[in-house]
Amino acid sequence: MKISRRILYFLLLSIILCSETAFAQSSYILDSLKRNVRTAMHDTARISALCKLANVYAVYEHKDSIARRIAEEALQTAKQLQNRNEDLNTAYYQALALNMLGISFRYTQHDLRPLAEQYFRLALQQTKSIHDPRRALQTQALIQQSWFTSLRFRIDDHSNKDRVLEQLRHDVRILLESQQAIAERLNSNALRGQVLLCRAFILTPDISQKTVLALQAARLYEQSSDMEGLASILSFVGFFSQIISDDARAMHAYKRVVQIAHENNLPRSLGIAYRAIGDIYAKLIDTNKALEYYHRAEPFVEKYDVKTNRIELLQQIGTVYVQRGEHEKAHVYLEKALTLNNDAGYGLHIIFLSGQLYRQMNKLEVSLRELKRGRTIAEQGSANKPKADFCFELALTHQALAKALDTTNGRRALYSQHLDTAFAYARRYLALVMAGTPSAPTPEQLLAAYSLLYEICKKSGKRDSTLHYLEQTRTWEKSVFATSKALEIAAMDSRAVVDAAQAKVEALEVQDRLQRAIGIAIAIALVALAMSIVLLYRRNNERRKATVLLENHNRLLSAQNKELENLSAEKTMLMGIVAHDLKNPIAAVRNLATLMHVESGDDAEAKDISRHIVRASNQMLDLVIKLLDNNRLEEGAMSFYCVAIDLVPSLESIIQRYKTMAAEKKITLEFIAQQASHVALVDESAAEQVFDNLISNAVKYSPLGKNIIVRLTARNDVLRVEVQDEGPGISPEDMTKLFGKFARLSARPTGGEHSTGLGLSIVKKMVEAMNGTVWCESELGKGATFIVELPRSEENLKILFGKE
């Protein structure tokens, strides 16, 4: 899971107190800001306009030197205003300009970042001369937040062994204590929430505690009616959940952000949430959904996000297209990313990204040049992580250069040279991660290092080293598997901690009412206790006999429960083996067969073989996924997050997906909607899976030349979806086992398609989990109609904050 440092601080900036310098828009308004500077009627308006313009250049355009020059012009104008004694608020405007100067140093090279704090100190001194006490406090809070972000950047530059780190954290504590005091004086829930989030970032190492603090901060923002701040905080809840692989909680948080952003017109938050949801689907190897959400994010990120994040989104889209084998589309997006990257300036991260993009574009010599230049800059700093990143990417690039060489024409020496260089960089990467980057190496880092070393040694013909690194690779593969299981447990523990914290907050809110009820509860308890004692005294002999029987019964139940627990554990372990040992290899076989089909050229036999492999792989993968879905549904491990969803575009998309299959069988597939929009309260993914299954079944079981009609209508407080076919129909005997697990009916697919017997069982469980109903109406020989009814009224679903 990869989220850049810039996007984290972009989120932090979005919750800073609203003021003239906390201006958060994208570079498309630069012309408007420049015009405001030129047309300012007086010096105070000019200073405000200059600070806004400098902020955009520093934060969104990555042009620190230009931002610094504009901020210096704003400061000079403020000093001239002070000399003329024309405005009582000159201290305020000087504070704004000094704060902006500090921000311009915040994103610059590592050795210049400490200069930012000098300007923040000067800005705070100026606030002491602001006449309006409330305005002075608000300005202090703004400057302290800018200072906090600067310190956060500097902390990232140091390893845990660095002596400077403890001093930086001490400075952060002082800043946050001061901000907390200001929040109390201003009685600002938004500022209180901001302080909680900052504490989560710096002073709390445990991810579950970070999530708790973020949720408490979100409650404060909700109480202050700051929906933009609430959306940003919930994005952090999703971010922290992603770190511990709690994808269900992360998805719920991001979809809540989407809902808030739509209701309150927050396009920046939409871009962040859509991109994060795309990251989750990409991690789950659902490339269709990943691309869908990446493309949803694209216009918002283009308009409202920083350049680095625009570049990274384009790169992510290109990478997914590469995985799908759609190389032309991948080339378009990677080329866009590279063009924007070259225009973004040459910060260390930009240089790294540029080298990575050139390698993905197969421009290996250019990639090598960029990466070597970046590594030289990284070696001048104290942080190990950028050095390690550049070494790993250089190893990959040299490995690719060796692969591109033709070793049959006297170029064997150059081939070996590139492999030796790749080996040296991979060894250097391993040494750096072992030294700390800044924390201890993760199993994933060590697996990446040993896997790369194994591949290089294998190509170099170094037998002993190859065997050594193969053994290490297998060891760390097992460790990564164990870590993934531990993260699942940690996610469960984290969810329990967060839910407990939410319950505690809710309990505090009703504490007064509970205290008033304590006396009554105690009296009732005493009366009940007295009555129980009397009854126990009278029936003591009978209870002794009943106790003996009950103990025997409990021992029997305990033994049976133990046996059931063992059987359940065996079943869970078996499904885990299916998930980890079958799903990914089958997907890998399918992808390799797809690649073989694309690259086979005019070889008809190879194309035919690869097509059969892809078809068989898809059937096996479909069976494995449905087995896993059924298991999660039965154990209650599948979470459903019902929100308002328009079913019309969802059904249109699914129908379009099956039009090709229907056309091959000369089947007409028609969609009829009662009106242009039908909104239901459903889990989006589950609803799409239900309709996909029903429509695909209709196509599978319909004879050639028939019709399929999908109807969408509204009835009272439900939406009804009907999928009607002209197939053989369903007999009364088959009707009794229609929605059963592994049900095998008399009807068979008409085109030789694959069927697992699990689809309708999963459909029924998912529909019922969304408070809906599903049934079938059919007469043998006259087709069948599957009907799904889903709730469409807010009264049918109670949504509590952070929990459904």
Disulfide bonds with the S-S distance in Angstrom:
none
